[in-house]
Amino acid sequence: MMSMGLSREILLKEFELSKKMLLQLSGMEVLMEKEAISRESIKIREDIVLPLLVIQQYALQKISQGTEHKELYEKIVTRSLYGNINASRNSA
């Protein structure tokens, strides 16, 4: 099984390569260069989504490890999903 650090490193390299190629194709220096309002909206949304994802991941790990508080962690997963779903819906 691949370690979390290695998986993260591979994903980061893929992201950087994709970003570089997209900027090259578009002739822009920054992603969404001509969409400043949308770019700012995404930054604000990420401040909400990323902490929810961390909370969700922690709760899922606790559930998979077997915990006496399984129902509580399942509720945390559900609530964090609601937040992320709403953030995604508002981005459309």
PDB file of N, CA, C and O in Angstrom:
ATOM      1  N   MET A   1       0.841  -1.190   0.000  1.00  0.00           N
ATOM      2  CA  MET A   1       0.000   0.000   0.000  1.00  0.00           C
ATOM      3  C   MET A   1       0.883   1.250   0.000  1.00  0.00           C
ATOM      4  O   MET A   1       1.920   1.283   0.662  1.00  0.00           O
ATOM      5  N   MET A   2       0.475   2.254  -0.730  1.00  0.00           N
ATOM      6  CA  MET A   2       1.226   3.485  -0.864  1.00  0.00           C
ATOM      7  C   MET A   2       1.046   4.349   0.384  1.00  0.00           C
ATOM      8  O   MET A   2      -0.067   4.465   0.899  1.00  0.00           O
ATOM      9  N   SER A   3       2.126   4.953   0.873  1.00  0.00           N
ATOM     10  CA  SER A   3       2.019   5.809   2.052  1.00  0.00           C
ATOM     11  C   SER A   3       1.286   7.104   1.711  1.00  0.00           C
ATOM     12  O   SER A   3       1.253   7.530   0.556  1.00  0.00           O
ATOM     13  N   MET A   4       0.692   7.727   2.749  1.00  0.00           N
ATOM     14  CA  MET A   4      -0.054   8.977   2.550  1.00  0.00           C
ATOM     15  C   MET A   4       0.851  10.069   1.984  1.00  0.00           C
ATOM     16  O   MET A   4       0.424  10.846   1.129  1.00  0.00           O
ATOM     17  N   GLY A   5       2.096  10.135   2.453  1.00  0.00           N
ATOM     18  CA  GLY A   5       3.011  11.154   1.972  1.00  0.00           C
ATOM     19  C   GLY A   5       3.319  11.001   0.493  1.00  0.00           C
ATOM     20  O   GLY A   5       3.372  11.982  -0.248  1.00  0.00           O
ATOM     21  N   LEU A   6       3.520   9.758   0.074  1.00  0.00           N
ATOM     22  CA  LEU A   6       3.817   9.482  -1.331  1.00  0.00           C
ATOM     23  C   LEU A   6       2.602   9.769  -2.201  1.00  0.00           C
ATOM     24  O   LEU A   6       2.735  10.353  -3.276  1.00  0.00           O
ATOM     25  N   SER A   7       1.418   9.364  -1.747  1.00  0.00           N
ATOM     26  CA  SER A   7       0.185   9.648  -2.492  1.00  0.00           C
ATOM     27  C   SER A   7      -0.003  11.142  -2.651  1.00  0.00           C
ATOM     28  O   SER A   7      -0.329  11.621  -3.737  1.00  0.00           O
ATOM     29  N   ARG A   8       0.201  11.874  -1.578  1.00  0.00           N
ATOM     30  CA  ARG A   8       0.052  13.330  -1.608  1.00  0.00           C
ATOM     31  C   ARG A   8       1.049  13.951  -2.583  1.00  0.00           C
ATOM     32  O   ARG A   8       0.711  14.859  -3.342  1.00  0.00           O
ATOM     33  N   GLU A   9       2.276  13.451  -2.549  1.00  0.00           N
ATOM     34  CA  GLU A   9       3.320  13.973  -3.434  1.00  0.00           C
ATOM     35  C   GLU A   9       2.970  13.724  -4.905  1.00  0.00           C
ATOM     36  O   GLU A   9       3.160  14.605  -5.744  1.00  0.00           O
ATOM     37  N   ILE A  10       2.468  12.548  -5.215  1.00  0.00           N
ATOM     38  CA  ILE A  10       2.077  12.220  -6.586  1.00  0.00           C
ATOM     39  C   ILE A  10       0.938  13.124  -7.041  1.00  0.00           C
ATOM     40  O   ILE A  10       0.970  13.658  -8.149  1.00  0.00           O
ATOM     41  N   LEU A  11      -0.073  13.297  -6.181  1.00  0.00           N
ATOM     42  CA  LEU A  11      -1.205  14.164  -6.518  1.00  0.00           C
ATOM     43  C   LEU A  11      -0.753  15.601  -6.722  1.00  0.00           C
ATOM     44  O   LEU A  11      -1.210  16.276  -7.645  1.00  0.00           O
ATOM     45  N   LEU A  12       0.142  16.067  -5.867  1.00  0.00           N
ATOM     46  CA  LEU A  12       0.633  17.440  -5.983  1.00  0.00           C
ATOM     47  C   LEU A  12       1.390  17.635  -7.298  1.00  0.00           C
ATOM     48  O   LEU A  12       1.228  18.660  -7.961  1.00  0.00           O
ATOM     49  N   LYS A  13       2.211  16.660  -7.675  1.00  0.00           N
ATOM     50  CA  LYS A  13       2.943  16.755  -8.953  1.00  0.00           C
ATOM     51  C   LYS A  13       1.978  16.771 -10.137  1.00  0.00           C
ATOM     52  O   LYS A  13       2.169  17.527 -11.090  1.00  0.00           O
ATOM     53  N   GLU A  14       0.944  15.936 -10.072  1.00  0.00           N
ATOM     54  CA  GLU A  14      -0.054  15.912 -11.147  1.00  0.00           C
ATOM     55  C   GLU A  14      -0.789  17.245 -11.241  1.00  0.00           C
ATOM     56  O   GLU A  14      -1.040  17.749 -12.336  1.00  0.00           O
ATOM     57  N   PHE A  15      -1.132  17.811 -10.083  1.00  0.00           N
ATOM     58  CA  PHE A  15      -1.798  19.117 -10.056  1.00  0.00           C
ATOM     59  C   PHE A  15      -0.911  20.178 -10.683  1.00  0.00           C
ATOM     60  O   PHE A  15      -1.360  20.943 -11.537  1.00  0.00           O
ATOM     61  N   GLU A  16       0.349  20.228 -10.264  1.00  0.00           N
ATOM     62  CA  GLU A  16       1.269  21.243 -10.771  1.00  0.00           C
ATOM     63  C   GLU A  16       1.465  21.108 -12.281  1.00  0.00           C
ATOM     64  O   GLU A  16       1.508  22.110 -12.994  1.00  0.00           O
ATOM     65  N   LEU A  17       1.583  19.878 -12.764  1.00  0.00           N
ATOM     66  CA  LEU A  17       1.746  19.663 -14.203  1.00  0.00           C
ATOM     67  C   LEU A  17       0.491  20.097 -14.960  1.00  0.00           C
ATOM     68  O   LEU A  17       0.585  20.760 -15.993  1.00  0.00           O
ATOM     69  N   SER A  18      -0.672  19.728 -14.450  1.00  0.00           N
ATOM     70  CA  SER A  18      -1.936  20.117 -15.095  1.00  0.00           C
ATOM     71  C   SER A  18      -2.084  21.632 -15.126  1.00  0.00           C
ATOM     72  O   SER A  18      -2.477  22.206 -16.142  1.00  0.00           O
ATOM     73  N   LYS A  19      -1.770  22.269 -14.018  1.00  0.00           N
ATOM     74  CA  LYS A  19      -1.859  23.728 -13.932  1.00  0.00           C
ATOM     75  C   LYS A  19      -0.904  24.391 -14.932  1.00  0.00           C
ATOM     76  O   LYS A  19      -1.288  25.321 -15.642  1.00  0.00           O
ATOM     77  N   LYS A  20       0.328  23.911 -14.982  1.00  0.00           N
ATOM     78  CA  LYS A  20       1.326  24.458 -15.906  1.00  0.00           C
ATOM     79  C   LYS A  20       0.846  24.334 -17.355  1.00  0.00           C
ATOM     80  O   LYS A  20       0.951  25.282 -18.133  1.00  0.00           O
ATOM     81  N   MET A  21       0.322  23.165 -17.706  1.00  0.00           N
ATOM     82  CA  MET A  21      -0.127  22.932 -19.074  1.00  0.00           C
ATOM     83  C   MET A  21      -1.343  23.791 -19.404  1.00  0.00           C
ATOM     84  O   MET A  21      -1.436  24.324 -20.509  1.00  0.00           O
ATOM     85  N   LEU A  22      -2.269  23.933 -18.469  1.00  0.00           N
ATOM     86  CA  LEU A  22      -3.454  24.755 -18.701  1.00  0.00           C
ATOM     87  C   LEU A  22      -3.072  26.217 -18.894  1.00  0.00           C
ATOM     88  O   LEU A  22      -3.601  26.879 -19.787  1.00  0.00           O
ATOM     89  N   LEU A  23      -2.162  26.727 -18.073  1.00  0.00           N
ATOM     90  CA  LEU A  23      -1.711  28.113 -18.224  1.00  0.00           C
ATOM     91  C   LEU A  23      -1.003  28.306 -19.565  1.00  0.00           C
ATOM     92  O   LEU A  23      -1.174  29.327 -20.231  1.00  0.00           O
ATOM     93  N   GLN A  24      -0.219  27.320 -19.943  1.00  0.00           N
ATOM     94  CA  GLN A  24       0.492  27.397 -21.228  1.00  0.00           C
ATOM     95  C   GLN A  24      -0.506  27.429 -22.385  1.00  0.00           C
ATOM     96  O   GLN A  24      -0.367  28.236 -23.305  1.00  0.00           O
ATOM     97  N   LEU A  25      -1.499  26.565 -22.341  1.00  0.00           N
ATOM     98  CA  LEU A  25      -2.513  26.518 -23.397  1.00  0.00           C
ATOM     99  C   LEU A  25      -3.335  27.799 -23.474  1.00  0.00           C
ATOM    100  O   LEU A  25      -3.667  28.268 -24.563  1.00  0.00           O
ATOM    101  N   SER A  26      -3.661  28.364 -22.308  1.00  0.00           N
ATOM    102  CA  SER A  26      -4.533  29.538 -22.271  1.00  0.00           C
ATOM    103  C   SER A  26      -3.783  30.847 -22.490  1.00  0.00           C
ATOM    104  O   SER A  26      -4.391  31.872 -22.798  1.00  0.00           O
ATOM    105  N   GLY A  27      -2.460  30.811 -22.329  1.00  0.00           N
ATOM    106  CA  GLY A  27      -1.670  32.029 -22.470  1.00  0.00           C
ATOM    107  C   GLY A  27      -1.801  32.944 -21.262  1.00  0.00           C
ATOM    108  O   GLY A  27      -1.449  34.121 -21.337  1.00  0.00           O
ATOM    109  N   MET A  28      -2.298  32.423 -20.166  1.00  0.00           N
ATOM    110  CA  MET A  28      -2.463  33.228 -18.950  1.00  0.00           C
ATOM    111  C   MET A  28      -1.344  32.914 -17.963  1.00  0.00           C
ATOM    112  O   MET A  28      -0.674  31.886 -18.061  1.00  0.00           O
ATOM    113  N   GLU A  29      -1.158  33.837 -16.998  1.00  0.00           N
ATOM    114  CA  GLU A  29      -0.137  33.643 -15.970  1.00  0.00           C
ATOM    115  C   GLU A  29      -0.732  33.113 -14.677  1.00  0.00           C
ATOM    116  O   GLU A  29      -0.020  32.539 -13.853  1.00  0.00           O
ATOM    117  N   VAL A  30      -2.047  33.304 -14.493  1.00  0.00           N
ATOM    118  CA  VAL A  30      -2.753  32.882 -13.274  1.00  0.00           C
ATOM    119  C   VAL A  30      -4.028  32.176 -13.697  1.00  0.00           C
ATOM    120  O   VAL A  30      -4.680  32.590 -14.655  1.00  0.00           O
ATOM    121  N   LEU A  31      -4.390  31.107 -12.985  1.00  0.00           N
ATOM    122  CA  LEU A  31      -5.648  30.440 -13.278  1.00  0.00           C
ATOM    123  C   LEU A  31      -6.800  31.420 -13.110  1.00  0.00           C
ATOM    124  O   LEU A  31      -6.827  32.195 -12.154  1.00  0.00           O
ATOM    125  N   MET A  32      -7.736  31.387 -14.023  1.00  0.00           N
ATOM    126  CA  MET A  32      -8.908  32.266 -14.007  1.00  0.00           C
ATOM    127  C   MET A  32      -8.504  33.746 -13.972  1.00  0.00           C
ATOM    128  O   MET A  32      -9.128  34.559 -13.290  1.00  0.00           O
ATOM    129  N   GLU A  33      -7.470  34.066 -14.706  1.00  0.00           N
ATOM    130  CA  GLU A  33      -6.896  35.412 -14.715  1.00  0.00           C
ATOM    131  C   GLU A  33      -7.934  36.496 -15.001  1.00  0.00           C
ATOM    132  O   GLU A  33      -7.886  37.576 -14.412  1.00  0.00           O
ATOM    133  N   LYS A  34      -8.858  36.211 -15.891  1.00  0.00           N
ATOM    134  CA  LYS A  34      -9.860  37.205 -16.281  1.00  0.00           C
ATOM    135  C   LYS A  34     -11.148  37.091 -15.480  1.00  0.00           C
ATOM    136  O   LYS A  34     -12.135  37.755 -15.798  1.00  0.00           O
ATOM    137  N   GLU A  35     -11.150  36.262 -14.450  1.00  0.00           N
ATOM    138  CA  GLU A  35     -12.343  36.030 -13.624  1.00  0.00           C
ATOM    139  C   GLU A  35     -12.033  36.311 -12.156  1.00  0.00           C
ATOM    140  O   GLU A  35     -12.139  35.417 -11.316  1.00  0.00           O
ATOM    141  N   ALA A  36     -11.654  37.535 -11.849  1.00  0.00           N
ATOM    142  CA  ALA A  36     -11.213  37.889 -10.500  1.00  0.00           C
ATOM    143  C   ALA A  36     -12.284  37.613  -9.440  1.00  0.00           C
ATOM    144  O   ALA A  36     -11.963  37.119  -8.359  1.00  0.00           O
ATOM    145  N   ILE A  37     -13.535  37.921  -9.732  1.00  0.00           N
ATOM    146  CA  ILE A  37     -14.605  37.719  -8.749  1.00  0.00           C
ATOM    147  C   ILE A  37     -14.798  36.230  -8.480  1.00  0.00           C
ATOM    148  O   ILE A  37     -14.912  35.820  -7.325  1.00  0.00           O
ATOM    149  N   SER A  38     -14.835  35.428  -9.521  1.00  0.00           N
ATOM    150  CA  SER A  38     -14.981  33.977  -9.354  1.00  0.00           C
ATOM    151  C   SER A  38     -13.785  33.396  -8.610  1.00  0.00           C
ATOM    152  O   SER A  38     -13.948  32.527  -7.753  1.00  0.00           O
ATOM    153  N   ARG A  39     -12.594  33.868  -8.931  1.00  0.00           N
ATOM    154  CA  ARG A  39     -11.382  33.395  -8.260  1.00  0.00           C
ATOM    155  C   ARG A  39     -11.437  33.690  -6.767  1.00  0.00           C
ATOM    156  O   ARG A  39     -11.065  32.849  -5.949  1.00  0.00           O
ATOM    157  N   GLU A  40     -11.896  34.872  -6.417  1.00  0.00           N
ATOM    158  CA  GLU A  40     -12.011  35.250  -5.004  1.00  0.00           C
ATOM    159  C   GLU A  40     -13.080  34.422  -4.302  1.00  0.00           C
ATOM    160  O   GLU A  40     -12.908  34.018  -3.152  1.00  0.00           O
ATOM    161  N   SER A  41     -14.171  34.173  -4.991  1.00  0.00           N
ATOM    162  CA  SER A  41     -15.248  33.352  -4.443  1.00  0.00           C
ATOM    163  C   SER A  41     -14.746  31.951  -4.111  1.00  0.00           C
ATOM    164  O   SER A  41     -15.093  31.388  -3.074  1.00  0.00           O
ATOM    165  N   ILE A  42     -13.929  31.397  -5.000  1.00  0.00           N
ATOM    166  CA  ILE A  42     -13.365  30.067  -4.771  1.00  0.00           C
ATOM    167  C   ILE A  42     -12.459  30.075  -3.546  1.00  0.00           C
ATOM    168  O   ILE A  42     -12.503  29.148  -2.738  1.00  0.00           O
ATOM    169  N   LYS A  43     -11.645  31.103  -3.401  1.00  0.00           N
ATOM    170  CA  LYS A  43     -10.756  31.200  -2.230  1.00  0.00           C
ATOM    171  C   LYS A  43     -11.565  31.216  -0.941  1.00  0.00           C
ATOM    172  O   LYS A  43     -11.214  30.533   0.022  1.00  0.00           O
ATOM    173  N   ILE A  44     -12.636  31.983  -0.917  1.00  0.00           N
ATOM    174  CA  ILE A  44     -13.481  32.069   0.283  1.00  0.00           C
ATOM    175  C   ILE A  44     -14.118  30.711   0.569  1.00  0.00           C
ATOM    176  O   ILE A  44     -14.147  30.259   1.714  1.00  0.00           O
ATOM    177  N   ARG A  45     -14.627  30.067  -0.477  1.00  0.00           N
ATOM    178  CA  ARG A  45     -15.279  28.760  -0.318  1.00  0.00           C
ATOM    179  C   ARG A  45     -14.280  27.727   0.210  1.00  0.00           C
ATOM    180  O   ARG A  45     -14.642  26.892   1.039  1.00  0.00           O
ATOM    181  N   GLU A  46     -13.039  27.772  -0.254  1.00  0.00           N
ATOM    182  CA  GLU A  46     -12.030  26.818   0.205  1.00  0.00           C
ATOM    183  C   GLU A  46     -11.766  26.963   1.703  1.00  0.00           C
ATOM    184  O   GLU A  46     -11.457  25.980   2.376  1.00  0.00           O
ATOM    185  N   ASP A  47     -11.886  28.182   2.227  1.00  0.00           N
ATOM    186  CA  ASP A  47     -11.708  28.389   3.665  1.00  0.00           C
ATOM    187  C   ASP A  47     -12.775  27.664   4.479  1.00  0.00           C
ATOM    188  O   ASP A  47     -12.569  27.373   5.657  1.00  0.00           O
ATOM    189  N   ILE A  48     -13.897  27.378   3.861  1.00  0.00           N
ATOM    190  CA  ILE A  48     -14.980  26.644   4.512  1.00  0.00           C
ATOM    191  C   ILE A  48     -14.840  25.146   4.249  1.00  0.00           C
ATOM    192  O   ILE A  48     -14.977  24.332   5.162  1.00  0.00           O
ATOM    193  N   VAL A  49     -14.569  24.792   3.005  1.00  0.00           N
ATOM    194  CA  VAL A  49     -14.567  23.384   2.585  1.00  0.00           C
ATOM    195  C   VAL A  49     -13.394  22.599   3.180  1.00  0.00           C
ATOM    196  O   VAL A  49     -13.592  21.488   3.670  1.00  0.00           O
ATOM    197  N   LEU A  50     -12.194  23.146   3.149  1.00  0.00           N
ATOM    198  CA  LEU A  50     -11.030  22.389   3.604  1.00  0.00           C
ATOM    199  C   LEU A  50     -11.125  21.953   5.066  1.00  0.00           C
ATOM    200  O   LEU A  50     -10.854  20.787   5.353  1.00  0.00           O
ATOM    201  N   PRO A  51     -11.493  22.826   6.001  1.00  0.00           N
ATOM    202  CA  PRO A  51     -11.636  22.349   7.389  1.00  0.00           C
ATOM    203  C   PRO A  51     -12.709  21.263   7.529  1.00  0.00           C
ATOM    204  O   PRO A  51     -12.550  20.327   8.313  1.00  0.00           O
ATOM    205  N   LEU A  52     -13.794  21.391   6.769  1.00  0.00           N
ATOM    206  CA  LEU A  52     -14.833  20.357   6.825  1.00  0.00           C
ATOM    207  C   LEU A  52     -14.306  19.018   6.323  1.00  0.00           C
ATOM    208  O   LEU A  52     -14.655  17.971   6.868  1.00  0.00           O
ATOM    209  N   LEU A  53     -13.477  19.045   5.299  1.00  0.00           N
ATOM    210  CA  LEU A  53     -12.887  17.809   4.785  1.00  0.00           C
ATOM    211  C   LEU A  53     -11.947  17.168   5.802  1.00  0.00           C
ATOM    212  O   LEU A  53     -11.901  15.945   5.927  1.00  0.00           O
ATOM    213  N   VAL A  54     -11.204  17.990   6.520  1.00  0.00           N
ATOM    214  CA  VAL A  54     -10.295  17.463   7.550  1.00  0.00           C
ATOM    215  C   VAL A  54     -11.112  16.807   8.668  1.00  0.00           C
ATOM    216  O   VAL A  54     -10.787  15.707   9.116  1.00  0.00           O
ATOM    217  N   ILE A  55     -12.161  17.480   9.111  1.00  0.00           N
ATOM    218  CA  ILE A  55     -13.037  16.928  10.150  1.00  0.00           C
ATOM    219  C   ILE A  55     -13.653  15.616   9.671  1.00  0.00           C
ATOM    220  O   ILE A  55     -13.690  14.632  10.410  1.00  0.00           O
ATOM    221  N   GLN A  56     -14.129  15.610   8.445  1.00  0.00           N
ATOM    222  CA  GLN A  56     -14.754  14.416   7.871  1.00  0.00           C
ATOM    223  C   GLN A  56     -13.754  13.262   7.809  1.00  0.00           C
ATOM    224  O   GLN A  56     -14.086  12.137   8.185  1.00  0.00           O
ATOM    225  N   GLN A  57     -12.550  13.527   7.345  1.00  0.00           N
ATOM    226  CA  GLN A  57     -11.529  12.487   7.240  1.00  0.00           C
ATOM    227  C   GLN A  57     -11.198  11.917   8.617  1.00  0.00           C
ATOM    228  O   GLN A  57     -11.051  10.704   8.766  1.00  0.00           O
ATOM    229  N   TYR A  58     -11.080  12.771   9.610  1.00  0.00           N
ATOM    230  CA  TYR A  58     -10.790  12.320  10.972  1.00  0.00           C
ATOM    231  C   TYR A  58     -11.903  11.400  11.482  1.00  0.00           C
ATOM    232  O   TYR A  58     -11.634  10.341  12.048  1.00  0.00           O
ATOM    233  N   ALA A  59     -13.146  11.815  11.275  1.00  0.00           N
ATOM    234  CA  ALA A  59     -14.285  11.013  11.729  1.00  0.00           C
ATOM    235  C   ALA A  59     -14.319   9.663  11.010  1.00  0.00           C
ATOM    236  O   ALA A  59     -14.594   8.636  11.630  1.00  0.00           O
ATOM    237  N   LEU A  60     -14.043   9.663   9.716  1.00  0.00           N
ATOM    238  CA  LEU A  60     -14.024   8.395   8.965  1.00  0.00           C
ATOM    239  C   LEU A  60     -12.917   7.469   9.463  1.00  0.00           C
ATOM    240  O   LEU A  60     -13.104   6.254   9.532  1.00  0.00           O
ATOM    241  N   GLN A  61     -11.782   8.033   9.805  1.00  0.00           N
ATOM    242  CA  GLN A  61     -10.689   7.220  10.352  1.00  0.00           C
ATOM    243  C   GLN A  61     -11.098   6.597  11.684  1.00  0.00           C
ATOM    244  O   GLN A  61     -10.833   5.422  11.936  1.00  0.00           O
ATOM    245  N   LYS A  62     -11.742   7.387  12.526  1.00  0.00           N
ATOM    246  CA  LYS A  62     -12.199   6.883  13.817  1.00  0.00           C
ATOM    247  C   LYS A  62     -13.207   5.750  13.636  1.00  0.00           C
ATOM    248  O   LYS A  62     -13.165   4.752  14.357  1.00  0.00           O
ATOM    249  N   ILE A  63     -14.108   5.908  12.676  1.00  0.00           N
ATOM    250  CA  ILE A  63     -15.105   4.868  12.405  1.00  0.00           C
ATOM    251  C   ILE A  63     -14.405   3.586  11.943  1.00  0.00           C
ATOM    252  O   ILE A  63     -14.744   2.493  12.399  1.00  0.00           O
ATOM    253  N   SER A  64     -13.436   3.718  11.042  1.00  0.00           N
ATOM    254  CA  SER A  64     -12.754   2.531  10.506  1.00  0.00           C
ATOM    255  C   SER A  64     -11.881   1.846  11.560  1.00  0.00           C
ATOM    256  O   SER A  64     -11.622   0.646  11.464  1.00  0.00           O
ATOM    257  N   GLN A  65     -11.432   2.594  12.555  1.00  0.00           N
ATOM    258  CA  GLN A  65     -10.604   2.021  13.616  1.00  0.00           C
ATOM    259  C   GLN A  65     -11.458   1.294  14.659  1.00  0.00           C
ATOM    260  O   GLN A  65     -10.946   0.543  15.489  1.00  0.00           O
ATOM    261  N   GLY A  66     -12.744   1.532  14.598  1.00  0.00           N
ATOM    262  CA  GLY A  66     -13.630   0.924  15.579  1.00  0.00           C
ATOM    263  C   GLY A  66     -13.615   1.750  16.863  1.00  0.00           C
ATOM    264  O   GLY A  66     -12.625   1.757  17.593  1.00  0.00           O
ATOM    265  N   THR A  67     -14.686   2.423  17.123  1.00  0.00           N
ATOM    266  CA  THR A  67     -14.773   3.294  18.282  1.00  0.00           C
ATOM    267  C   THR A  67     -16.125   3.096  18.953  1.00  0.00           C
ATOM    268  O   THR A  67     -17.110   2.734  18.310  1.00  0.00           O
ATOM    269  N   GLU A  68     -16.150   3.337  20.239  1.00  0.00           N
ATOM    270  CA  GLU A  68     -17.422   3.218  20.955  1.00  0.00           C
ATOM    271  C   GLU A  68     -18.367   4.373  20.602  1.00  0.00           C
ATOM    272  O   GLU A  68     -19.556   4.318  20.916  1.00  0.00           O
ATOM    273  N   HIS A  69     -17.850   5.400  19.961  1.00  0.00           N
ATOM    274  CA  HIS A  69     -18.645   6.586  19.599  1.00  0.00           C
ATOM    275  C   HIS A  69     -18.981   6.602  18.107  1.00  0.00           C
ATOM    276  O   HIS A  69     -19.087   7.671  17.506  1.00  0.00           O
ATOM    277  N   LYS A  70     -19.148   5.431  17.515  1.00  0.00           N
ATOM    278  CA  LYS A  70     -19.376   5.315  16.073  1.00  0.00           C
ATOM    279  C   LYS A  70     -20.546   6.173  15.599  1.00  0.00           C
ATOM    280  O   LYS A  70     -20.423   6.870  14.592  1.00  0.00           O
ATOM    281  N   GLU A  71     -21.666   6.136  16.296  1.00  0.00           N
ATOM    282  CA  GLU A  71     -22.846   6.912  15.874  1.00  0.00           C
ATOM    283  C   GLU A  71     -22.548   8.403  15.852  1.00  0.00           C
ATOM    284  O   GLU A  71     -22.991   9.116  14.951  1.00  0.00           O
ATOM    285  N   LEU A  72     -21.804   8.872  16.832  1.00  0.00           N
ATOM    286  CA  LEU A  72     -21.437  10.287  16.903  1.00  0.00           C
ATOM    287  C   LEU A  72     -20.556  10.674  15.708  1.00  0.00           C
ATOM    288  O   LEU A  72     -20.774  11.707  15.076  1.00  0.00           O
ATOM    289  N   TYR A  73     -19.568   9.841  15.411  1.00  0.00           N
ATOM    290  CA  TYR A  73     -18.688  10.124  14.269  1.00  0.00           C
ATOM    291  C   TYR A  73     -19.448  10.058  12.946  1.00  0.00           C
ATOM    292  O   TYR A  73     -19.148  10.813  12.021  1.00  0.00           O
ATOM    293  N   GLU A  74     -20.419   9.171  12.849  1.00  0.00           N
ATOM    294  CA  GLU A  74     -21.237   9.112  11.638  1.00  0.00           C
ATOM    295  C   GLU A  74     -22.043  10.394  11.461  1.00  0.00           C
ATOM    296  O   GLU A  74     -22.221  10.869  10.339  1.00  0.00           O
ATOM    297  N   LYS A  75     -22.528  10.950  12.560  1.00  0.00           N
ATOM    298  CA  LYS A  75     -23.255  12.228  12.483  1.00  0.00           C
ATOM    299  C   LYS A  75     -22.319  13.351  12.038  1.00  0.00           C
ATOM    300  O   LYS A  75     -22.713  14.226  11.267  1.00  0.00           O
ATOM    301  N   ILE A  76     -21.086  13.320  12.523  1.00  0.00           N
ATOM    302  CA  ILE A  76     -20.100  14.334  12.119  1.00  0.00           C
ATOM    303  C   ILE A  76     -19.839  14.239  10.619  1.00  0.00           C
ATOM    304  O   ILE A  76     -19.762  15.259   9.934  1.00  0.00           O
ATOM    305  N   VAL A  77     -19.701  13.012  10.104  1.00  0.00           N
ATOM    306  CA  VAL A  77     -19.482  12.817   8.671  1.00  0.00           C
ATOM    307  C   VAL A  77     -20.658  13.389   7.887  1.00  0.00           C
ATOM    308  O   VAL A  77     -20.466  14.101   6.901  1.00  0.00           O
ATOM    309  N   THR A  78     -21.867  13.077   8.324  1.00  0.00           N
ATOM    310  CA  THR A  78     -23.073  13.553   7.636  1.00  0.00           C
ATOM    311  C   THR A  78     -23.141  15.073   7.648  1.00  0.00           C
ATOM    312  O   THR A  78     -23.404  15.685   6.613  1.00  0.00           O
ATOM    313  N   ARG A  79     -22.909  15.684   8.788  1.00  0.00           N
ATOM    314  CA  ARG A  79     -22.983  17.146   8.894  1.00  0.00           C
ATOM    315  C   ARG A  79     -21.914  17.824   8.038  1.00  0.00           C
ATOM    316  O   ARG A  79     -22.180  18.847   7.406  1.00  0.00           O
ATOM    317  N   SER A  80     -20.717  17.263   8.016  1.00  0.00           N
ATOM    318  CA  SER A  80     -19.662  17.863   7.194  1.00  0.00           C
ATOM    319  C   SER A  80     -19.987  17.710   5.710  1.00  0.00           C
ATOM    320  O   SER A  80     -19.658  18.579   4.901  1.00  0.00           O
ATOM    321  N   LEU A  81     -20.633  16.603   5.361  1.00  0.00           N
ATOM    322  CA  LEU A  81     -21.078  16.435   3.967  1.00  0.00           C
ATOM    323  C   LEU A  81     -22.077  17.510   3.579  1.00  0.00           C
ATOM    324  O   LEU A  81     -21.998  18.065   2.484  1.00  0.00           O
ATOM    325  N   TYR A  82     -23.025  17.811   4.474  1.00  0.00           N
ATOM    326  CA  TYR A  82     -24.011  18.861   4.187  1.00  0.00           C
ATOM    327  C   TYR A  82     -23.313  20.187   3.890  1.00  0.00           C
ATOM    328  O   TYR A  82     -23.677  20.888   2.946  1.00  0.00           O
ATOM    329  N   GLY A  83     -22.317  20.525   4.695  1.00  0.00           N
ATOM    330  CA  GLY A  83     -21.593  21.777   4.478  1.00  0.00           C
ATOM    331  C   GLY A  83     -20.889  21.812   3.139  1.00  0.00           C
ATOM    332  O   GLY A  83     -20.925  22.820   2.434  1.00  0.00           O
ATOM    333  N   ASN A  84     -20.245  20.705   2.789  1.00  0.00           N
ATOM    334  CA  ASN A  84     -19.537  20.658   1.508  1.00  0.00           C
ATOM    335  C   ASN A  84     -20.488  20.637   0.318  1.00  0.00           C
ATOM    336  O   ASN A  84     -20.205  21.236  -0.719  1.00  0.00           O
ATOM    337  N   ILE A  85     -21.593  19.962   0.465  1.00  0.00           N
ATOM    338  CA  ILE A  85     -22.598  19.941  -0.604  1.00  0.00           C
ATOM    339  C   ILE A  85     -23.149  21.347  -0.820  1.00  0.00           C
ATOM    340  O   ILE A  85     -23.298  21.784  -1.961  1.00  0.00           O
ATOM    341  N   ASN A  86     -23.448  22.049   0.251  1.00  0.00           N
ATOM    342  CA  ASN A  86     -23.963  23.424   0.122  1.00  0.00           C
ATOM    343  C   ASN A  86     -22.929  24.334  -0.514  1.00  0.00           C
ATOM    344  O   ASN A  86     -23.275  25.166  -1.352  1.00  0.00           O
ATOM    345  N   ALA A  87     -21.673  24.192  -0.134  1.00  0.00           N
ATOM    346  CA  ALA A  87     -20.613  25.018  -0.738  1.00  0.00           C
ATOM    347  C   ALA A  87     -20.504  24.733  -2.239  1.00  0.00           C
ATOM    348  O   ALA A  87     -20.319  25.650  -3.039  1.00  0.00           O
ATOM    349  N   SER A  88     -20.621  23.454  -2.614  1.00  0.00           N
ATOM    350  CA  SER A  88     -20.559  23.092  -4.036  1.00  0.00           C
ATOM    351  C   SER A  88     -21.760  23.626  -4.788  1.00  0.00           C
ATOM    352  O   SER A  88     -21.624  24.129  -5.904  1.00  0.00           O
ATOM    353  N   ARG A  89     -22.925  23.520  -4.191  1.00  0.00           N
ATOM    354  CA  ARG A  89     -24.154  23.989  -4.838  1.00  0.00           C
ATOM    355  C   ARG A  89     -24.090  25.494  -5.072  1.00  0.00           C
ATOM    356  O   ARG A  89     -24.527  25.988  -6.112  1.00  0.00           O
ATOM    357  N   ASN A  90     -23.547  26.214  -4.105  1.00  0.00           N
ATOM    358  CA  ASN A  90     -23.472  27.668  -4.232  1.00  0.00           C
ATOM    359  C   ASN A  90     -22.418  28.106  -5.251  1.00  0.00           C
ATOM    360  O   ASN A  90     -22.388  29.267  -5.659  1.00  0.00           O
ATOM    361  N   SER A  91     -21.562  27.179  -5.655  1.00  0.00           N
ATOM    362  CA  SER A  91     -20.532  27.538  -6.634  1.00  0.00           C
ATOM    363  C   SER A  91     -21.030  27.399  -8.068  1.00  0.00           C
ATOM    364  O   SER A  91     -20.383  27.876  -9.001  1.00  0.00           O
ATOM    365  N   ALA A  92     -22.165  26.755  -8.245  1.00  0.00           N
ATOM    366  CA  ALA A  92     -22.666  26.511  -9.601  1.00  0.00           C
ATOM    367  C   ALA A  92     -23.271  27.759 -10.216  1.00  0.00           C
ATOM    368  O   ALA A  92     -23.738  27.722 -11.354  1.00  0.00           O
TER     369      ALA A  92
END
